[in-house]
Amino acid sequence: MKPIDGGICAVKGVKAWGIKPGKMGLGVIVAEGNAAGVFTRNKVIAAPLVVTKEHLQKHGKLSALIVNSGNANAFTGEQGLEDAREMASMLADALSLDPEQVAVASTGVIGRRLDIKWIASNLLDVIASLKADHEGSRAAARSIMTTDTTMKEIAIELDSGVRIGAIAKGAGMIEPNMGTMLCFAYTDAKMPSASLQECLTRTVDKSFNMVVVDGDTSTNDMVLLTATGKSGIEPVPAAFQQGLDHVLTELGKMIAADGEGATRLIEAKVTGALSDEDARIAAKAIVRSPLVKSAVFGKDPNWGRVTAAVGYSGAEVDQHKLSLAFSDGKNMIELVSRGKVQGTSESALSLLGEIMGGSKVYIIVDLGLGESSATAWGCDLTYDYVRINAEYTT
């Protein structure tokens, strides 16, 4: 496996473009093949997800995707569904495609009607600019940004020659539950839809579903995976799974690091759990905790907040067996060892404060009870997070 340039357009059979002239954005990706998707479990589900799920369930294939930013088209009733279907039809008509093989995605403000006229007036220009190169991938990645400060894209080539590329967006309203804000992944492997779905579901559970920025699950979470088959290669399942795991995990880290107002990436690893689920919920509790996140932002060596978060997570915990350490990737300090507090001196707390000031903060918890482990990613909670969300629509 090796990283390559090109984003989604590094994958054979993919063309993309997008525009972002202001708060509104519009993107199109053309790639035909078997497809799979995972979607939010929020019971308030946005119209484009309803439409895209219907299309995938009918055919198991996609030919193209149309996506807008600036408006979520969520909580918009029957009109929202009509608008989402109109988006699919507009793209299908322009490209002579079956509208039921067009995916639709939206992100932005909830509860406001989509400006379908703006989309219609800009769509043909986007289609005319479609490119099968890195410029096309970057334009599409830029078009889906809302409060994101960086584009999120990645591409790799497996040893077999199969390529996997993906773009994503997400910075706020992030605790994915079967998806992330938006992620569109592509491969040129030859694979049936059922295999793609199995791989995607497995990967999302260990990548995007372990990312927390603020604990809110979006109405628009969507991850799509399309296989163009253009490489002509049927990959070894384990190798493809490993590659997809890498791609989506790296995107998940990018989302966590770019959390609204964030200054630090937090990685919480929990080992020694009795079960995989215990490890997962304990790790997510750490990166979800506003108190832990605030302490990291302030470089406040208040490590007890981590043990408290693990304790209320719902995981099986014995405080007499728990161990805790912090690291910045270079320095490490052990604070608790099998229930006994280690880091109480001024010098230890000073070192902890320095570690918490790094761009990446690693929190390592060993529950000392079993063999299961999990890793979650999040970010610090800053003044800017409150400012951004206090002014989101104004």
C-alpha positions, 0 to 999 in steps of 0.5 A: 500500500502506498499513498498517491496524488489525485484524490478521488480522481486517482481512481480510474473511471472518476471525474469530478468538479465543484464550485464554492462561490460563497456559503453555497457550494455545488459538486458533481462526481461521475463514476459508474459501478456497484455501490454501497452506503451507510447513513445517519441513525438520527431519526430526523433524516434529511431528504437527500439521504432518503432518496439516495437510500431508495436508489441504492436499495433498488439497484445497488449501483450508482452512476453519479453524485450531486451534492450541495453545501450551505443547506442541509435540506433536512426537516423540509417535509415533502417539499424537501423530498421533491427538491432532492429528487429534482436534483437527481433528475437534473443531473440525470437529464444533463448526463443521459443517466437513470435518475435512480442511479444518481446519489444526492447529498446536502450539508448546511443549515437544517430546516430551510428550503433548498435554493433549487434555482441556484443549483439549476443555474450553476449545474451545467457549468459544473458539468462542463468543468468535470475533470479526471485529475487532481484539480477535479478532486480538489474542486469537489472537496472544496465545494462540500466544505461548510465550517471546515478550514481544510479540504479532506482528501486521500488516495492510495494504491494497493500492492495489487494495483487497485486504487482507493480514493475519498473526499470528506467534509466535517467539522461540527455536529460530529458524532457519526453514527453509521456515517460522517457528515459527508464522505464519498469514496471510490475504488477501481476494483471489481467488487459486487455491491454486497462485498462493498457494503460489508467492507464499508460497514466494517470500516465505518465502525472503526473509523468515522464512528470513533470520531467525536467533535461535539457529540451531536449526530448530524441529520445528513451523515452519509458515506458512499463507496462506488467501485468502477471496476476499471482496473479489472482487478478483483482484490484479495478481500483482506487487502482491500479491507485494510486499504479502505480502513486506512483511507477512512481512518485518515479522513476521520483523523482529519475531521477530528483535527479540523473540529470547529475552533479546534487547536489540538487532535486528541487520540484516546486509546483504551486497552485491557477491556473486557469486550470490544464494545466496552473499549469503544464506549470508554474511548469515545467517552474520553473524546466526547467529554467537554471537561476533558476537551476543555482541559486539553485546550487550557493545558490544564493537567486535570487528568482526573477528568479522564478517569471520570469519563471512563467510569461513567462510560458504561464500560466495565471498570475496576478503578484498582486495575486502571492505568492512565498515561498521556503522550505528545508522541515524543514524551510520555507520563504515567499518571496512574498505574494499576489504580495507584496515582503516580503523577502528583509532583509539580514537575510531573504536572508541569510535564503533563501541561506541556504534553497537553500543549502539543498539536496531538495529545494521546491519552492511553487507558489500560482497564486491566480487565481483558484483551479488547482495545479501541481507539477514538479521535476528537479535539479540544473544546475552544472559545471559537467553537462557541463563537462559530456555533453561536453565529452559524446562521447570522 
